[in-house]
């Protein structure tokens, strides 16, 4: 693929030169979005030339849309052309109010963040994640600031289990940003910020899990995290949810952050749960930390 990368990019630039020449973007009829969906499918299969062909047809019929611009950026990113991909992502954000589903804006922001992370542009990575959190309606309220202070105190003194007994949060677009920021802060030795963001993320994920268990058993009342996880892993779809939501990664790094904060007893509780119920790398690393706790490798700027 690398052998034709440069000529491919040149063709792509030629195709997309006219992308920004539409003074008034056309509105795509819902029935016509099949071209874009076919383009996405081709992209997932690694058929980039087919993706470009379909995008060209879609753009010629519907003008500039953030969905198509975003997909163009993804093709460039897949080809390692990060600077060009960045321009497409930034353009998609400029016209993000035209997204058919407005929340797709956050997919663009997360792709941009991960591109910065891959390039080790950590300050920009952090800034994008913070920008996502600032979009959350609760983030600007005085009440939320008081809640954050109280949450940190509860987790570091009484433990995560108590925090989950006291609080519920929605697992929404901000949960992922909180988890990634928490991991980033853990690996840059900012344990207080790491604990807060990871706790917010984990409570959101587990609030959804509790709701699902209550749907199965209306009489269920959350009392203990170990009991909840035991019930969850017994059902394949709930076990899959924990893995796909990043719950085990969140528990592992929350434990590591508590360890950095000097709260080893609470750290061991979460490492033990991850070692017992978790999967893959997080399970193995938790087992190691229980034997010989140590800080996470430091990210350098």
Secondary structure, DSSP 4 states (H G I P E B T S, - for coil): -GGGHHHHHHHHHHHHGGGG--SSPPPPPGGGTHHHHHHHHHHHTT-HHHHHHHHHHHHHHH---HHHHHHHHHHHHHTT-HHHHHHHHHHHHHTGGG-SSGGGHHHHHHHHHHHHHHTT-HHHHHHHHHHHHHTSGGGG-HHHHHHHHHHHHHHHHT-HHHHHHH------HHHHHHHHHHHHHHTTT-HHHHHHHHHHHHHHHHHHHHHHHHHH-TT-----HHHHHHHHHTSHHHHHHHHHTTHHHHHHHHHHHHHHTT-HHHHHHHHHHHHHH--HHHHHHHHHHHHS--PPPPPP-
